[in-house]
Amino acid sequence: MQDGIDELRSQKRRAGKYSILIAHSSVDGKGVNVKQVCTTKDVSERGLKVVIRKSLPVGEVFSIEVHALKTDSYFKFKGEVKWCFEVDEIPTFFAGIKLIKITENSFDNWVKIARDD
């Protein structure tokens, strides 16, 4: 699954380290709400690649809060986990998240951050 993952998003990706809070159901299926703090590896207009300590359930739609410290901007999204895999024994996971809907702030403001060079 790792081969070709970087080509799954058609928009230009920009390296960026943003603080992220993700709220999702537990992976074990017990329905417990789990919150994880993580960082982004890269961002685009419609997606995020995150570095996270626990696996995310592929296909799940959940709430994401993004705080861009450089611009002091705050965003809330609904996002879908498209892929997730372990990259080391710590454990560390990379996950691809498709941004579906912005629920706080504006999409235009997000695009400015995602395109910032």
Secondary structure, 3 states (H helix, E strand, C coil): CCCCHHHCCCCCCEECCCEEEEEEECCCCCCCEEEEEEEEEEEECCEEEEEECCCCCCCCEEEEEEEECCCCEEEEEEEEEEEEEEEECCCEEEEEEEEEEEEECCHHHHHHHHHCC
